[in-house]
Amino acid sequence: MLDRHARGATTRLFTPVARALLRAGVSPDAVTVAGTVGVSAAALILYPMDQLFWGTIVITLFVFSDLVDGIMAREAGTTGPWGSFLDSTLDRVQDASIFLALCWWGFGAGQAAPVGVLAGVCLALGMLVSYVRAKAESLGLTASGGVAERAERLVLTLVFAGLTGLGLPTVVLTAVLALLAAASLITVLQRVAAVRRQTRPAP
């Protein structure tokens, strides 16, 4: 899990931005939607064009909206189920766009089929990680944690995709995606095991 001190630092950094947007009449939901549109467009347009570095830069800029909207909601006192639902749902859209774009790049301009395959595997397993948690919580159970949560998967994918755009050998990105796929599978199994422990009949 990403260091809590780092999260605290980014919160302090973006709080003035969040307050300025609120004063301008912008809602947290609008920032959430705009961030998702920006991430998805940057990934699906720039990655297939073999612009991994610039695609990653633009995606990263829009990813920060995921911090800003939460700060805005807290500052405005509007945190609640709707905001949490919208944020989580659109996070899945962003993840899907990034990994689909890497699939497209791998089978197209990148001429790196292993990247395309592994990006697809990471997409499927990443969605499964989220589904297991959501289903467990809908049943009143807990299935959080694991070795590969969303933040870690996203950071590693973007960093190494961007570096590949700067000339890093494609085999490195392939290895990173393979590692993420394995970590995501372990996370799924960890969460399933946690649910099983909670539902096992008492001796």
Secondary structure, 3 states (H helix, E strand, C coil): CCCHHHHHHHHHHHHHHHHHHHHCCCCHHHHHHHHHHHHHHHHHHHCCCCCHHHHHHHHHHHHCHHHHHHHHHHHHCCCCHHHHHHHHHHHHHHHHHHHHHHHHHHHCCCCCHHHHHHHHHHHHHHHHHHHHHHHHHHCCCCCCCCCCCHHHHHHHHHHHHHHHHCCCCHHHHHHHHHHHHHHHHHHHHHHHHHHHHHHCCCC
